[in-house]
Amino acid sequence: MIKNLILIAIGSALINNVVLSQFLGLCPFLGVSKKIKTALGMGGAVIFVITLSSIVTGLIYEHLLVRFDITYLKTIVFILVIAALVQLVEMFLKRFIPPLYKALGVYLPLITTNCAVLGIALTNVTKNYSLLEGTINGFATAVGFTIAIVILAGIREKMQYNDIPKPFRGMPIVLVSAGLMAIAFCGFSGLL
């Protein structure tokens, strides 16, 4: 059991990184990765939302949708749950951490439409994960997202001091950097 949970965690965070191998959640990944501080804030918000949504959607799926044989509504129900959780995070940040709320700007509500959050909820159902396995998968996936966004933010902060050729300035060099990161993360595929 523990071995299986560790394999799910390592696989979700590194080997099948949601951003660098599944290419989900690219909008906040590219948009909020300008500074390490805001990248960490977004990572924390994503960890909270994905982990909590994994728990809540797992419970709703098992005890409501399966029980009443309405599993065909899972996508709609999961989207509503995710939207509600993001609203909770947004209200919390606005009230208690206003600088982070302002720094995240429009990208915070975009967590609602972040396909990674919905993708993990659907993956947990598709792979028939138990509530614990789904929670571990969600948490590890969100940690993998945070690792990727913080690494990219660090690279982008360092790139400010480099002389980059004019055609590559801005988003082109960011996309090249993200592509190189994806190649580097392919090296983790030999872990399992």
N, C-alpha and C positions, 0 to 999 in steps of 0.2 A: 504494500500500500504506500509506504513512505517513498520507496524507490520510484513508483509510478508518478507520485506527486512531484518529485524532484525532476524526473524526465519531462513532465508537462511544463514545469517552470523554466527549465533551461531551454527547452524547445521553443516555448512561446517568447521568451525574452531575447534570445540570441539567434537561434537557428532559423526560426520562422518569424523574424522581426517584422512587426506589423507594417512598418514604414519601408524598410530597406529590402524586404523580400516579398511582401505581399502588396506593397504599394498602396496601402490604405492610410488615410489620415494625412495626405500630403499637404493639404491646404494650411492647417496650423503648423505643420512641420516646416514648411518653407516661409510662412508668414511671421511666425513668432520666434524664429531662430536667429534674430539679429544680436541679441544680448543674452549672456548666460543667465542673468538674473530672471528675465522674463521667460526664458526657456524652462528654467526650473519651476517657476510659478505655473506655467502651462502644464508641465509634466505632473506637478502635484495635483492640479485640477483634473487632469486626465486619469491619473491613478485613482483618485477618489471616485470619479464618475464611472469609470469602467469596472472597478471592483464592486462598487455598490450596485451598478446595473446588472452585473453578473449574478449577484445574490438575488436581487429582486426579480429579475426576469426568470431566473431558474425556479424560484418559488412559485411565481405566477404560472409559468409553463406547466410545472408538475402538478400543482394543486388546483389550478383553475382550467387551463386550456386542455390538458390531457383528461382531466376528470370529467369535463363536460363535452369531450370530443369536439372541441372547436380549435384544434391546433392550426387550422388554416388562417387564423387571425393573429398568429404569432408576430408577424412583421409589424402590423399596425399597433398591436399592444406594446411591443418592444420600443417602437418609436415614441409612443406616448410616455412610457416610463422614463426613457432617456431624456426626453424634453423636460419632464418634471424635475429630474435630478439635476440637470444643468441649471434650471431656474433656481434651485436651492443653492447650488454653488455660487451662482452669480449674486444672489442676495447676500450670502455670507461674505463674499469678497468685498462687495460694495459697502457693507456695514462695518466689517472688521479690518480689512486690508485695502483701503482705497487706492494707495499707490499701485498695487499689483492689478487691481481692477481697471485702473486707467491704462496701465502699460499693456494689458492684454487686449483692451479695446474690443473691436469687432470680432476678434478671434475667440473670445469666450463664448458668445452665443453660437459660434460655429461648431462648438463641440457637439451641439445637438445634431447637426447634420454631418458630423464627422463619421464617415463610413466605418472607421475602425471600431467605434463603440457598438454600432449595430452589428457589424461583422463578427465581433467576439460573442455577442449574445446569440447570434444564429449559429456560430461554430459550436458553442457549448451544447446547443440542442442537437445539431447535426451529428456530433460525435458521441452523443448520449452520455455526456459527462454528468457525474453526480453533482450535487450542490457544492461539495468541497472541491472537487476537481474543476468545476466551472469557475469557482471563485479564485482558485490558484491560477487557472489559465488567464482569467481576466486581469488579476493583479500582475502576473508576470508579463503579460502582453503590454500593459500600461508602463511597467518599469522599463521594458525594452524600448517603448516609444520615448520615454524620458531620457534614456541613455542616448538614443539616436539624436534627439533634438538638442541635448546639451552638447554633444560632440560637435554637431553642425554649428551651434552658436559659438563655441570656442574657435572653430575654424574661421567663421565669419568675422569674429572680433580680431583675429590675427591678420586676416586678409586686408583689413583697413590700412595697415601699415606697409603693404606691398604695392609694387608698381605693376598693376595688371594691365595687359594690352586693352586698348579701348573697346574692341568688339566683345571682349569677355567681361567687361565691368557690369556690375549689378547681378541680375538673375542668371545670366549665362554661366558665370563662374560658380554660383551657388549650385546650379544644376550639375555642373561637372563635379563639384565636390561631393554632392549627394550620390552621384553615380559611382565615384571612387569609394565612398563609404559602403555602398551596397556591395561592391566587389570585395571589399575587405571583409564584410560580414559573411560572405560566402565561405570564408575560411572556417567559420564555426560549424559548418555542415558536417565536418568529420568528428564532432564531439560525440554524437549519438549514433 
